[in-house]
Amino acid sequence: MPDPAIPPLTRDRLPEDLKPLHDLGLERTGDATIIGVMAHAPDILRWYFGAFYDGLFYNRHKGMRVDVRTKELLRLKLSKQHGCQFCNRFNTVEALQAGLTQAQVDAIFDSAAPVWSGADRAVLALADEMMLQNMAGHLSPGLYRQLRAHFDDGQIVELGFIAAVLTGVAKWIFTFDMVNREETCPVVRPAVAA
């Protein structure tokens, strides 16, 4: 179970506009600790789920051009690699709603599986470079060519930025102990001294 040093706000202490987010977290994952902790800085919580997700991720901000299904693939691969239980439960639902199939969800760690297109394989390779576990991640000329076969430079920047935000947030939520960790989580919870 999450054990954050910052006590999460209970639902009744949340601003009214954040209560539905808390409820959705409970419904999808069984835990809303992350929402309760983030609610201590409600404008950051609103930015993350509003401007970042609604605007950039779900393309409601003018100028975003990568389709949502591709972004969901990127996000799911990162969260599965990072081992965030809250994220994986939430992101799997969203990925399926965006058009990924259950076979693709099941093959998320097998980029050679016949369920993937060339564009999908390029996005999965980018996720491998951007994940927390890969401190030597690099947009190599080969990966750039693989991505460029399916995306223009602006779309590659968009994918990279989204992966960077998601990976940075993953590190933050593990460091602040706001989510349950799965076995794949690279951020080990330290032993607590008495």
MOBEL-V633929 format. One record per pair of residues at least 4 apart in sequence whose C-alpha atoms are under 6 Angstrom apart, sorted by the first residue. I is the first residue (numbers start at 0). GAP is how many residues later the second one is. Records with the same first field share a line. If there is no record, write none. Layout:
I: GAP / GAP
This chain:
0: 179
1: 175 / 176 / 177 / 178
2: 174
3: 172 / 173 / 174
7: 25 / 28 / 29
8: 4 / 27
21: 10 / 13
24: 4 / 7
25: 4 / 5 / 6
27: 62
28: 57 / 60
32: 145
33: 4 / 144
34: 4
37: 7
42: 4
45: 4
46: 4
47: 4
48: 4
49: 4
50: 4
51: 4
52: 4 / 5
53: 4 / 6
54: 4 / 5 / 6
55: 5
57: 10
58: 5
65: 89
68: 29
71: 4 / 23
75: 4 / 15
77: 4 / 49
78: 4 / 5 / 9
81: 103
82: 98 / 99 / 101 / 102
83: 97
84: 95 / 96 / 97
86: 4
87: 4
90: 4
94: 5
95: 4 / 5
110: 10
115: 4
118: 31
121: 24 / 25
126: 4
128: 8 / 9
129: 7
138: 4
143: 4
146: 4
147: 4
150: 4
162: 4
163: 4
172: 4 / 5
180: 4
